[in-house]
Amino acid sequence: MRLLFSGLLLLTACTPALPIVTDGDRAWARRAFPETQDDLDESRGLYAQKCSGCHLLVLPHKVPQGEWPRVVDKMAPKAHLTESEQVQILRYVLTASRPDKALAQ
Ligand code: HEC
């Protein structure tokens, strides 16, 4: 019983809470990237899928927003991203890591 319990704890500890996309995020992204119409939910899924193969998924706020373009550039070949997947993923992490996100919700 004890073993089962610690197993459960471990499981929850390992599941990163990747922020879901809010209406505030959608509005922010529309202003920040008026040239793209990508669906942010899809971009979030892409991020979870493509960026968790080698290491735990890095939560967007763990990297300063200004660092993300460099990081995604560096990781894109590792994750075999197409150009449009790279744009989508960057857009999601920039939206989810924006400094005013906590206030905007
Ligand atoms: C093929 C394996 C692999 C995949 C896929 C991968 N990464 Fe990484 N990632 C690494 C390795 C290895 C490191 C540490 C060494 C380095 O920085 O190259 C790393 C480091 C990082 C870091 C730490 C910061 C830094 O600059 O070192 C972040 C953030 C990161 N990855 C994000 C991502 C994102 C976002 C994706 C999806 C686009 C991704 N990773 C996909 C292997 C991978």
Boltz pocket constraint, residues with backbone or C-beta under 6 A from the ligand:
constraints:
  - pocket:
      binder: B
      contacts: [[A, 47], [A, 50], [A, 51], [A, 52], [A, 53], [A, 54], [A, 55], [A, 58], [A, 63], [A, 71], [A, 72], [A, 74], [A, 75], [A, 76], [A, 78], [A, 79], [A, 80], [A, 81], [A, 89]]
      max_distance: 6.0
